[in-house]
Amino acid sequence: MLKNKIISAVITLIIGIFIIPLFIGSTYSIAYGIYGTAFTMVIAVIVSILIEKYSKNKNVIFMYIKHLLCALIFSLLFSLVNFNANTIKDTIYLASLMGSIYITIFVIFDYLLRSLNKSR
């Protein structure tokens, strides 16, 4: 289980390097994108393990919704940490959008890897 989540996080990190520049223009730095996303993926792996361990309903859709809610909460907290009165709406929108995209990629690859391991 942990191995699948780590592989999913690495795949999400690699794909994220190409996604972030679509939303952030000239101020984008690949190094900051990798560091920020890597930190986020560590948190995503830990939260994902906790969600799957303590979740009573193991339906894929419910699990995805739980992951998505956690990602949105983390995005909101990230937006509040980087608070600027002039750009708060844009920051919340951008962080929520990217958090949703990242967690969707993470959950898809985690599910695919789990399905692949079950079939073996």
Secondary structure, 3 states (H helix, E strand, C coil): CHHHHHHHHHHHHHHHHHHHHHHCCCCCCHHHHHHHHHHHHHHHHHHHHHHHHHCCCCCHHHHHHHHHHHHHHHHHHHHHHCCCCCCHHHHHHHHHHHHHHHHHHHHHHHHHHHHHHHHC
